[in-house]
């Protein structure tokens, strides 16, 4: 409400109210003067019961009495009309001041208009009865109210749906569950943008550019899903990939592709996660936050398009439906000798296994097992029993020890490093926790693979023991909870190896 608008309305109110007040003051005077003049001219006077009597005692005709009563009633009606005009003027001006000040926001204009109308009607009805009673004090209003009650019941039954919409509209607009411009979805009704909210119902523009009108009474009984226009609303897009595709790579490339799509908010990072491991595919979902929800269908389609293109660039593939027979060329078989040779290459680079001969390395490679771990997956846990060690073929890991309420990283390992040798050689519980930083591929060497080699060449234990003791001292020096005196009283590593592999000499 601007100052100029308020001033204009205030001046109009004061001028009009002044004119009506002057008329109300003049009417009784004019009425009295008029009737006194007429009575003197015709030699009449008014009795206490309001009847006309002649001064000379002559009988007053019925025409004269009727004309007199008609003029009296005309003055009463004029007074009622003028008083009601003053009431309406005051109510409208006060309503303008209250509702345009207290409910100035555009989202409250509908409820302000509705409340102003309802309250104004109530005030008008009460004011009319008061003014009417002041002009006709002899008229009994009780029968009139009784008749109005009956009429009100009849009208209420006839307008049951209309009144239901009215009160449902008041409740909805008081709660403000949605606003003009929001996208709402109603079960079994449709989805669209709210164009208008009134006392009767809501108008929704669907995404097919059709107008959907729903009454407030029906809307109050429905479950409504609201996407506010001034909010970042999340969307889900689904896709699938082949089991042969790396999940880590798939999530990374799709996330980067989605981040740069138009209408995707950069305030919240998109989430790409595995939804299900289905019968013939890895099922994924992309959760992103849309800036303009009105364009969510176009944004969903653009994200699916970007996923297809990034799959083509990165050599990833979509899974075919289970109803489709997909025949792929059979990959070339890799011979066992090639696998053993590749594993031997990795094992020969491990310092712990340097004392072993080529034949012994080959035997160990044949008995080792290749395993793959996901990012942030625990490979071994501190205190866990184990009888194997791991050689890193690909990826990075971190070695951690408990530190109060969390974990402290004491070392990081990469390709050609190894860990878990103490559990393999002595059977001790795991002395640290090892977690994969990214996708990790390892070779696992178990006790059953190393025991035949030690049985054939017991002197290897001494060479291996020197390397093991150096790594153990490094771990003990980094562990705050290890007591030095306790470490010194423990039996030697070589004795533990011999006892664990059953070669202890008496």
GUSEVEX-979522 format. One record per residue (C-alpha): x, y, z; residue in one letter. Coordinates in pm, 1 decimal. Each point is the difference from the previous one (the first is absolute). Layout:
! residues N
[pt [X,Y,Z],"a"]
...
***
This chain:
! residues 506
[pt [0.0,0.0,0.0],"x"]
[pt [162.2,321.7,-119.3],"x"]
[pt [-39.9,335.0,175.4],"x"]
[pt [-178.8,156.6,-296.9],"x"]
[pt [-257.1,-281.4,-13.1],"x"]
[pt [-63.9,25.7,373.3],"x"]
[pt [-39.1,378.1,-16.0],"x"]
[pt [-241.3,-22.1,-291.2],"x"]
[pt [-217.1,-258.5,174.1],"x"]
[pt [14.1,191.2,330.7],"x"]
[pt [-116.8,323.7,-165.4],"x"]
[pt [-279.9,-183.3,-182.6],"x"]
[pt [-108.0,-160.9,328.3],"x"]
[pt [-1.9,326.0,194.1],"x"]
[pt [-191.3,192.5,-266.6],"x"]
[pt [-260.5,-273.9,-49.9],"x"]
[pt [-40.1,-63.3,373.7],"x"]
[pt [-38.8,374.6,57.9],"x"]
[pt [-271.8,28.3,-263.1],"x"]
[pt [-190.2,-299.5,138.6],"x"]
[pt [30.7,134.7,356.1],"x"]
[pt [-138.4,336.3,-109.5],"x"]
[pt [-291.8,-176.2,-170.1],"x"]
[pt [-70.2,-197.4,319.1],"x"]
[pt [-0.1,320.6,202.2],"x"]
[pt [-224.6,183.9,-249.1],"x"]
[pt [-256.1,-280.8,-46.3],"x"]
[pt [-164.2,22.7,347.7],"x"]
[pt [-12.8,379.9,-22.5],"x"]
[pt [-147.6,-9.7,-350.0],"x"]
[pt [-248.6,-267.3,106.5],"x"]
[pt [-118.0,204.0,299.2],"x"]
[pt [-27.6,324.5,-194.6],"x"]
[pt [-187.0,-169.6,-285.4],"x"]
[pt [-255.9,-171.8,221.1],"x"]
[pt [-59.1,306.8,215.8],"x"]
[pt [-65.5,209.0,-308.9],"x"]
[pt [-237.2,-255.4,-152.6],"x"]
[pt [-189.4,-48.6,324.4],"x"]
[pt [-51.3,376.0,40.3],"x"]
[pt [-114.1,41.0,-359.7],"x"]
[pt [-263.1,-273.7,28.3],"x"]
[pt [-95.5,65.0,361.8],"x"]
[pt [120.4,-337.0,124.8],"x"]
[pt [186.0,-131.3,301.1],"x"]
[pt [153.3,-332.6,102.7],"x"]
[pt [-142.1,-201.2,288.4],"x"]
[pt [210.7,-205.5,242.7],"x"]
[pt [-72.5,-318.0,-195.5],"x"]
[pt [134.5,158.7,-322.4],"x"]
[pt [-345.4,55.5,-154.0],"x"]
[pt [-102.6,328.0,-162.4],"x"]
[pt [-279.7,206.0,155.8],"x"]
[pt [-162.7,321.7,-127.6],"x"]
[pt [27.0,313.0,211.6],"x"]
[pt [-365.9,85.3,-56.6],"x"]
[pt [-109.7,-352.4,97.7],"x"]
[pt [-81.8,-113.0,-356.6],"x"]
[pt [64.4,-359.6,-105.8],"x"]
[pt [334.6,-59.0,-177.2],"x"]
[pt [-39.3,-196.1,-319.4],"x"]
[pt [174.8,-330.8,-60.3],"x"]
[pt [178.6,145.0,-303.6],"x"]
[pt [151.9,273.2,211.0],"x"]
[pt [110.0,-245.8,270.0],"x"]
[pt [149.8,-237.1,-259.0],"x"]
[pt [188.6,280.4,-171.4],"x"]
[pt [136.7,114.3,333.0],"x"]
[pt [117.7,-352.2,91.1],"x"]
[pt [158.3,-39.2,-344.8],"x"]
[pt [201.9,319.2,38.2],"x"]
[pt [110.7,-107.2,350.0],"x"]
[pt [116.6,-338.3,-132.2],"x"]
[pt [183.6,163.4,-288.1],"x"]
[pt [197.9,210.5,246.7],"x"]
[pt [75.9,-310.2,211.7],"x"]
[pt [117.8,-193.0,-305.5],"x"]
[pt [214.4,292.0,-114.0],"x"]
[pt [159.3,11.4,347.3],"x"]
[pt [65.4,-375.5,-7.0],"x"]
[pt [159.4,25.8,-344.1],"x"]
[pt [215.9,296.9,98.2],"x"]
[pt [109.1,-163.6,327.1],"x"]
[pt [86.1,-324.1,-185.5],"x"]
[pt [198.3,200.2,-255.4],"x"]
[pt [200.6,152.3,286.1],"x"]
[pt [57.5,-345.9,156.6],"x"]
[pt [111.0,-146.9,-332.4],"x"]
[pt [235.7,289.8,-60.8],"x"]
[pt [158.4,-34.2,346.5],"x"]
[pt [30.4,-382.0,-19.3],"x"]
[pt [160.2,10.4,-344.8],"x"]
[pt [252.1,265.7,101.3],"x"]
[pt [94.6,-177.2,324.8],"x"]
[pt [20.9,-331.8,-186.7],"x"]
[pt [228.0,160.8,-255.0],"x"]
[pt [230.1,127.0,275.6],"x"]
[pt [11.3,-329.2,190.6],"x"]
[pt [27.0,-254.8,-277.9],"x"]
[pt [233.2,194.1,-227.0],"x"]
[pt [236.3,60.0,293.4],"x"]
[pt [-14.3,-330.4,191.7],"x"]
[pt [-22.9,-213.2,-313.8],"x"]
[pt [211.9,193.9,-242.9],"x"]
[pt [181.1,-303.5,-150.7],"x"]
[pt [-117.7,-134.0,-334.0],"x"]
[pt [-38.2,-349.1,146.0],"x"]
[pt [-261.0,127.8,248.4],"x"]
[pt [-213.6,205.7,-238.5],"x"]
[pt [-250.2,-281.2,-51.9],"x"]
[pt [-58.9,-67.0,370.0],"x"]
[pt [-15.9,376.4,68.7],"x"]
[pt [-270.5,51.9,-259.2],"x"]
[pt [-197.0,-300.2,124.0],"x"]
[pt [10.5,101.4,367.9],"x"]
[pt [-83.5,361.5,-82.9],"x"]
[pt [-309.1,-107.9,-193.7],"x"]
[pt [-125.4,-235.8,272.8],"x"]
[pt [54.5,249.5,283.5],"x"]
[pt [-153.0,284.0,-199.5],"x"]
[pt [-318.9,-197.4,-65.0],"x"]
[pt [-34.9,-82.5,370.1],"x"]
[pt [46.6,364.3,99.7],"x"]
[pt [-248.4,116.4,-265.0],"x"]
[pt [-268.1,-239.7,123.6],"x"]
[pt [44.3,100.6,365.5],"x"]
[pt [6.9,370.5,-86.5],"x"]
[pt [-313.3,-30.3,-213.4],"x"]
[pt [-201.1,-157.1,280.7],"x"]
[pt [117.0,265.9,248.8],"x"]
[pt [-84.8,286.9,-234.9],"x"]
[pt [-331.9,-157.7,-95.9],"x"]
[pt [-93.5,-42.5,366.3],"x"]
[pt [86.1,366.4,67.8],"x"]
[pt [-238.2,117.4,-273.0],"x"]
[pt [-276.7,-251.1,73.4],"x"]
[pt [15.8,-66.7,375.1],"x"]
[pt [-352.4,-139.4,4.7],"x"]
[pt [80.9,-275.8,-248.0],"x"]
[pt [77.7,-335.2,173.3],"x"]
[pt [308.7,-165.6,-152.2],"x"]
[pt [-40.6,-337.2,175.8],"x"]
[pt [-243.9,-138.1,-258.6],"x"]
[pt [227.4,135.7,-270.0],"x"]
[pt [301.9,-182.1,150.2],"x"]
[pt [-203.8,-319.2,33.6],"x"]
[pt [-98.3,17.8,-362.8],"x"]
[pt [360.6,80.6,-95.2],"x"]
[pt [120.6,-307.1,186.4],"x"]
[pt [-232.2,-223.4,-193.9],"x"]
[pt [95.4,168.4,-323.6],"x"]
[pt [368.4,-31.4,96.9],"x"]
[pt [-36.3,-374.6,53.9],"x"]
[pt [-167.4,-42.6,-336.7],"x"]
[pt [260.2,215.7,-174.3],"x"]
[pt [281.1,-179.1,186.9],"x"]
[pt [-119.7,-339.2,-123.3],"x"]
[pt [-35.7,132.3,-351.4],"x"]
[pt [348.6,156.7,7.8],"x"]
[pt [170.4,-284.7,184.7],"x"]
[pt [268.4,-53.3,-264.9],"x"]
[pt [59.5,372.8,-40.8],"x"]
[pt [38.0,52.4,374.9],"x"]
[pt [224.1,-305.8,20.9],"x"]
[pt [227.1,151.2,-263.6],"x"]
[pt [-3.5,331.4,185.7],"x"]
[pt [107.7,-138.7,337.9],"x"]
[pt [247.1,-242.8,-158.2],"x"]
[pt [146.5,296.6,-187.6],"x"]
[pt [32.6,194.6,324.9],"x"]
[pt [182.4,-295.3,162.8],"x"]
[pt [233.1,-52.1,-296.5],"x"]
[pt [88.0,367.3,-30.8],"x"]
[pt [54.3,29.2,374.6],"x"]
[pt [249.7,-292.0,-6.0],"x"]
[pt [159.9,114.3,-328.3],"x"]
[pt [116.2,-351.3,-104.9],"x"]
[pt [72.1,134.1,-349.0],"x"]
[pt [20.6,328.0,-187.1],"x"]
[pt [-55.3,127.6,-349.9],"x"]
[pt [291.6,-120.4,-213.4],"x"]
[pt [62.1,-322.9,194.5],"x"]
[pt [-12.5,-337.3,-174.8],"x"]
[pt [-239.8,-243.3,167.0],"x"]
[pt [-86.4,-361.4,-67.5],"x"]
[pt [-340.7,-136.0,105.3],"x"]
[pt [-77.7,-370.6,8.9],"x"]
[pt [-223.7,-109.4,-287.9],"x"]
[pt [-35.9,364.2,-109.7],"x"]
[pt [317.4,119.5,-164.9],"x"]
[pt [310.1,213.8,32.5],"x"]
[pt [45.9,363.6,-89.6],"x"]
[pt [67.9,358.4,102.5],"x"]
[pt [-241.1,190.3,223.9],"x"]
[pt [-140.1,299.2,-187.3],"x"]
[pt [-264.2,125.9,243.2],"x"]
[pt [-140.9,-72.5,345.4],"x"]
[pt [-349.2,124.6,90.4],"x"]
[pt [-273.7,-67.5,254.4],"x"]
[pt [-155.0,-249.1,-241.0],"x"]
[pt [297.0,-202.0,-122.8],"x"]
[pt [344.6,-17.1,-155.1],"x"]
[pt [96.5,37.4,-365.1],"x"]
[pt [293.3,-214.2,-113.5],"x"]
[pt [174.9,26.0,-336.9],"x"]
[pt [119.0,-349.1,-89.6],"x"]
[pt [319.8,-69.4,-193.4],"x"]
[pt [-220.9,-82.4,-298.9],"x"]
[pt [-120.0,366.2,15.9],"x"]
[pt [-346.6,-103.7,115.5],"x"]
[pt [-188.3,178.8,277.1],"x"]
[pt [-97.3,-219.1,295.3],"x"]
[pt [-255.3,148.4,243.1],"x"]
[pt [-41.4,-177.4,335.7],"x"]
[pt [-242.5,113.7,271.0],"x"]
[pt [135.0,71.2,348.3],"x"]
[pt [-226.8,-263.4,153.7],"x"]
[pt [151.3,-269.1,-223.1],"x"]
[pt [352.5,137.3,43.2],"x"]
[pt [-27.7,-14.1,379.4],"x"]
[pt [-49.8,-378.6,-14.7],"x"]
[pt [289.2,-75.2,-236.2],"x"]
[pt [366.4,-73.1,64.3],"x"]
[pt [196.6,279.6,-164.4],"x"]
[pt [370.0,-1.3,-91.7],"x"]
[pt [134.4,354.5,-17.9],"x"]
[pt [319.9,120.0,-168.3],"x"]
[pt [40.3,366.1,110.0],"x"]
[pt [124.4,232.7,-273.1],"x"]
[pt [249.6,167.8,235.5],"x"]
[pt [158.5,-326.9,116.9],"x"]
[pt [269.1,-238.2,-133.5],"x"]
[pt [-203.8,-312.4,-72.8],"x"]
[pt [170.3,-335.5,-51.5],"x"]
[pt [-58.5,-227.8,-298.8],"x"]
[pt [94.8,-362.1,-69.9],"x"]
[pt [111.5,-134.1,-339.4],"x"]
[pt [60.9,-372.1,-47.7],"x"]
[pt [232.0,-191.5,-231.1],"x"]
[pt [188.3,-329.3,-7.5],"x"]
[pt [342.0,-131.0,-95.1],"x"]
[pt [171.1,-327.6,-73.7],"x"]
[pt [149.7,-208.4,276.9],"x"]
[pt [330.6,14.8,-185.2],"x"]
[pt [15.6,380.1,46.7],"x"]
[pt [190.5,132.3,300.2],"x"]
[pt [-253.1,147.6,248.8],"x"]
[pt [255.7,254.0,121.5],"x"]
[pt [68.0,128.9,-350.5],"x"]
[pt [-369.0,0.9,-94.9],"x"]
[pt [-96.1,210.8,303.5],"x"]
[pt [283.5,245.8,-60.3],"x"]
[pt [-61.1,67.8,-370.9],"x"]
[pt [-379.0,25.5,39.0],"x"]
[pt [32.2,239.6,294.9],"x"]
[pt [227.5,230.9,-199.3],"x"]
[pt [-236.7,-10.3,-297.6],"x"]
[pt [-305.7,86.0,211.4],"x"]
[pt [167.8,289.4,182.0],"x"]
[pt [29.1,204.3,-321.7],"x"]
[pt [-357.4,-50.7,-122.4],"x"]
[pt [-208.9,315.0,-28.7],"x"]
[pt [-254.5,52.5,282.3],"x"]
[pt [193.4,-229.5,237.8],"x"]
[pt [86.1,194.9,313.8],"x"]
[pt [369.0,38.6,78.1],"x"]
[pt [-76.9,62.2,367.8],"x"]
[pt [-43.1,-371.2,74.8],"x"]
[pt [219.9,-267.4,-155.2],"x"]
[pt [-193.6,-263.0,-201.4],"x"]
[pt [-6.3,-349.7,147.8],"x"]
[pt [60.6,-307.3,-217.0],"x"]
[pt [-56.4,-327.8,182.8],"x"]
[pt [-80.5,-364.7,-63.1],"x"]
[pt [-371.9,-60.2,38.0],"x"]
[pt [-7.6,-375.9,-47.6],"x"]
[pt [203.3,-296.0,-120.7],"x"]
[pt [-257.7,-137.0,-241.0],"x"]
[pt [-6.4,-326.2,-186.4],"x"]
[pt [168.1,129.6,-313.4],"x"]
[pt [122.8,350.9,87.2],"x"]
[pt [128.3,236.8,264.5],"x"]
[pt [-285.7,243.1,55.9],"x"]
[pt [94.9,359.2,85.2],"x"]
[pt [-174.1,317.3,109.8],"x"]
[pt [111.7,360.5,-42.1],"x"]
[pt [-128.8,241.7,261.8],"x"]
[pt [34.7,365.4,-93.2],"x"]
[pt [-155.0,328.6,110.0],"x"]
[pt [-182.5,205.4,-261.6],"x"]
[pt [-3.2,381.1,0.0],"x"]
[pt [-323.8,47.2,-197.8],"x"]
[pt [-239.1,-286.7,68.1],"x"]
[pt [-224.6,103.7,-288.1],"x"]
[pt [270.2,-133.8,-235.8],"x"]
[pt [65.9,-326.5,183.3],"x"]
[pt [-125.2,-218.5,-287.0],"x"]
[pt [240.0,163.4,-246.5],"x"]
[pt [282.4,-21.4,253.7],"x"]
[pt [-63.1,-371.9,59.0],"x"]
[pt [11.5,-60.7,-374.8],"x"]
[pt [323.0,198.9,-37.8],"x"]
[pt [165.9,-196.0,281.8],"x"]
[pt [-91.5,-330.7,-166.3],"x"]
[pt [148.1,133.5,-324.5],"x"]
[pt [326.4,99.7,170.5],"x"]
[pt [26.1,-342.0,164.9],"x"]
[pt [-28.7,-167.6,-340.3],"x"]
[pt [274.9,215.6,-148.8],"x"]
[pt [236.2,-43.7,295.1],"x"]
[pt [-51.2,-377.3,-20.7],"x"]
[pt [101.5,10.3,-364.9],"x"]
[pt [313.1,205.4,71.2],"x"]
[pt [113.7,-209.3,295.0],"x"]
[pt [-69.5,-339.3,-155.4],"x"]
[pt [-275.4,-87.4,248.8],"x"]
[pt [-310.7,-192.9,-95.5],"x"]
[pt [-367.1,-21.3,88.1],"x"]
[pt [-145.7,-334.6,98.6],"x"]
[pt [-244.4,-154.8,-240.0],"x"]
[pt [-348.2,-101.3,120.8],"x"]
[pt [-27.9,-359.8,112.5],"x"]
[pt [-247.5,-65.5,-281.9],"x"]
[pt [269.0,77.1,-258.6],"x"]
[pt [250.6,-267.6,-94.0],"x"]
[pt [332.8,176.5,-23.2],"x"]
[pt [280.8,-206.2,-147.0],"x"]
[pt [344.0,142.5,64.9],"x"]
[pt [318.8,-123.1,-158.2],"x"]
[pt [181.0,-238.1,225.6],"x"]
[pt [309.8,167.7,140.2],"x"]
[pt [334.2,-157.6,-62.2],"x"]
[pt [79.4,-249.7,271.7],"x"]
[pt [300.0,90.5,209.3],"x"]
[pt [209.6,-302.5,66.5],"x"]
[pt [87.0,-103.5,353.2],"x"]
[pt [368.1,46.3,-80.4],"x"]
[pt [-59.5,363.5,-96.2],"x"]
[pt [-187.9,65.3,325.4],"x"]
[pt [274.2,-168.0,203.6],"x"]
[pt [268.0,194.7,-187.1],"x"]
[pt [-177.8,332.0,69.0],"x"]
[pt [-40.5,-85.1,368.8],"x"]
[pt [365.6,-107.4,19.2],"x"]
[pt [102.0,341.0,-132.6],"x"]
[pt [-184.5,175.1,283.6],"x"]
[pt [128.5,-238.6,267.7],"x"]
[pt [359.4,30.8,-114.7],"x"]
[pt [-12.5,375.9,75.2],"x"]
[pt [-95.5,-57.1,365.7],"x"]
[pt [306.3,46.5,228.8],"x"]
[pt [-134.4,-253.6,249.9],"x"]
[pt [8.8,-274.2,-265.4],"x"]
[pt [342.8,93.0,-138.2],"x"]
[pt [171.5,-305.3,161.1],"x"]
[pt [-223.0,-236.0,-201.8],"x"]
[pt [123.1,-152.3,-324.6],"x"]
[pt [-184.2,34.9,-330.7],"x"]
[pt [-147.9,-350.0,33.7],"x"]
[pt [-119.1,79.4,350.8],"x"]
[pt [-148.4,331.1,-119.0],"x"]
[pt [-184.6,-184.1,-276.0],"x"]
[pt [-139.9,-256.5,245.8],"x"]
[pt [-116.4,282.5,222.4],"x"]
[pt [-161.2,179.5,-297.0],"x"]
[pt [-195.2,-313.2,-94.5],"x"]
[pt [-142.9,-22.3,353.1],"x"]
[pt [-77.5,374.5,42.4],"x"]
[pt [-349.7,145.8,-45.6],"x"]
[pt [-82.5,330.6,-172.4],"x"]
[pt [-257.0,218.0,180.6],"x"]
[pt [-159.0,344.5,-67.8],"x"]
[pt [-121.0,245.4,268.1],"x"]
[pt [-219.7,311.0,-32.4],"x"]
[pt [104.5,352.1,112.8],"x"]
[pt [-18.4,42.1,382.3],"x"]
[pt [-50.2,-374.2,45.9],"x"]
[pt [188.3,-165.9,287.5],"x"]
[pt [245.9,-262.0,-122.4],"x"]
[pt [115.1,-109.0,347.9],"x"]
[pt [-104.3,114.8,347.4],"x"]
[pt [220.6,35.2,309.8],"x"]
[pt [-39.1,-297.5,235.4],"x"]
[pt [-151.9,-219.5,-271.0],"x"]
[pt [145.1,-349.9,-35.4],"x"]
[pt [160.8,-75.9,-332.1],"x"]
[pt [250.9,-230.6,-163.5],"x"]
[pt [78.3,187.1,-319.6],"x"]
[pt [180.5,304.4,-133.8],"x"]
[pt [-81.8,233.1,-290.0],"x"]
[pt [207.1,141.5,-285.9],"x"]
[pt [-129.3,320.0,-160.3],"x"]
[pt [-36.0,-35.7,-377.0],"x"]
[pt [-200.0,317.1,-66.2],"x"]
[pt [-134.8,286.7,212.3],"x"]
[pt [88.8,160.7,332.8],"x"]
[pt [-75.0,-87.9,361.8],"x"]
[pt [56.1,161.1,340.6],"x"]
[pt [112.1,-174.1,317.9],"x"]
[pt [-180.4,119.3,313.3],"x"]
[pt [13.8,-48.9,376.4],"x"]
[pt [-263.3,93.4,260.5],"x"]
[pt [51.0,349.6,141.5],"x"]
[pt [-251.0,94.4,268.7],"x"]
[pt [-340.1,11.9,-165.1],"x"]
[pt [131.6,-30.2,-355.1],"x"]
[pt [289.3,-139.1,-202.9],"x"]
[pt [346.9,135.7,-73.2],"x"]
[pt [164.3,-69.9,-335.9],"x"]
[pt [356.5,-119.8,53.7],"x"]
[pt [90.9,-99.8,-354.4],"x"]
[pt [-121.0,-0.5,-358.7],"x"]
[pt [73.9,-280.4,-245.0],"x"]
[pt [-16.5,-15.8,-378.2],"x"]
[pt [66.1,-251.0,-279.9],"x"]
[pt [271.9,-265.8,76.1],"x"]
[pt [-33.1,60.2,377.4],"x"]
[pt [-124.7,-272.5,233.2],"x"]
[pt [-167.4,-35.1,340.4],"x"]
[pt [-129.5,-270.5,234.8],"x"]
[pt [327.7,-193.7,3.0],"x"]
[pt [-4.3,-52.8,380.1],"x"]
[pt [-330.5,-185.9,-16.0],"x"]
[pt [131.4,-211.6,-287.7],"x"]
[pt [328.9,-91.7,169.9],"x"]
[pt [-95.0,-19.5,369.8],"x"]
[pt [-377.1,-30.2,8.6],"x"]
[pt [-28.2,313.8,215.7],"x"]
[pt [-317.8,210.4,-14.6],"x"]
[pt [11.1,294.8,-235.9],"x"]
[pt [207.4,278.9,156.6],"x"]
[pt [-159.6,285.5,-198.7],"x"]
[pt [-300.2,87.7,-213.4],"x"]
[pt [49.4,39.9,-376.2],"x"]
[pt [-254.6,198.1,-204.8],"x"]
[pt [-14.8,42.2,-377.8],"x"]
[pt [34.8,361.3,-121.8],"x"]
[pt [-133.8,-83.1,-343.0],"x"]
[pt [-75.1,-317.0,-195.0],"x"]
[pt [271.1,-244.1,106.0],"x"]
[pt [118.9,-327.4,-152.1],"x"]
[pt [211.9,-232.1,216.8],"x"]
[pt [157.7,-345.2,-4.7],"x"]
[pt [-78.5,-197.6,316.5],"x"]
[pt [264.3,-252.2,115.4],"x"]
[pt [-117.0,-253.6,256.2],"x"]
[pt [184.9,-222.8,243.1],"x"]
[pt [-87.1,-309.8,-204.7],"x"]
[pt [189.8,148.6,-296.7],"x"]
[pt [316.9,91.4,194.6],"x"]
[pt [31.3,-308.5,226.5],"x"]
[pt [122.0,-242.4,-273.5],"x"]
[pt [272.0,251.4,-94.8],"x"]
[pt [122.8,31.1,361.6],"x"]
[pt [-10.8,-378.9,40.1],"x"]
[pt [229.7,-43.8,-299.6],"x"]
[pt [232.6,287.7,95.5],"x"]
[pt [-6.1,73.9,379.3],"x"]
[pt [288.1,248.1,-32.4],"x"]
[pt [-235.0,242.0,-175.4],"x"]
[pt [-161.6,72.8,335.2],"x"]
[pt [313.5,175.4,124.9],"x"]
[pt [20.2,228.7,-303.6],"x"]
[pt [-367.5,84.0,15.6],"x"]
[pt [20.5,59.5,375.1],"x"]
[pt [249.2,289.7,-38.0],"x"]
[pt [-240.7,197.6,-223.4],"x"]
[pt [-299.6,-78.5,219.2],"x"]
[pt [172.0,125.5,317.5],"x"]
[pt [84.3,333.6,-166.9],"x"]
[pt [-365.9,58.8,-94.4],"x"]
[pt [-116.4,-107.5,342.2],"x"]
[pt [229.4,249.4,173.9],"x"]
[pt [-140.0,277.5,-223.4],"x"]
[pt [-355.6,-90.5,98.6],"x"]
[pt [82.5,-20.3,371.5],"x"]
[pt [169.5,341.1,-3.5],"x"]
[pt [-317.8,156.0,-146.2],"x"]
[pt [-244.3,-167.6,236.7],"x"]
[pt [-50.0,209.9,314.7],"x"]
[pt [-175.6,-279.3,186.7],"x"]
[pt [286.0,-250.6,-28.8],"x"]
[pt [208.2,-47.0,313.2],"x"]
[pt [376.1,-36.9,-65.5],"x"]
[pt [61.8,-241.5,284.7],"x"]
[pt [-280.9,-217.4,-129.4],"x"]
[pt [152.9,3.8,-349.6],"x"]
[pt [337.0,-113.9,132.7],"x"]
[pt [-142.1,-297.9,188.9],"x"]
[pt [-176.4,-138.2,-308.2],"x"]
[pt [171.0,-294.9,-168.8],"x"]
[pt [207.2,69.3,-311.3],"x"]
[pt [-155.7,10.9,-341.8],"x"]
[pt [202.5,-293.9,-130.4],"x"]
[pt [-114.5,-224.5,284.2],"x"]
[pt [-360.8,102.7,-62.6],"x"]
[pt [32.0,-80.1,-371.9],"x"]
[pt [148.3,-341.8,69.1],"x"]
[pt [-263.9,-83.5,255.0],"x"]
[pt [-284.7,119.6,-225.0],"x"]
[pt [122.1,-201.3,-300.4],"x"]
[pt [77.7,-305.4,215.9],"x"]
[pt [381.8,3.7,-42.1],"x"]
[pt [97.0,83.2,367.3],"x"]
[pt [315.3,-176.8,111.5],"x"]
[pt [20.9,-138.8,355.2],"x"]
***
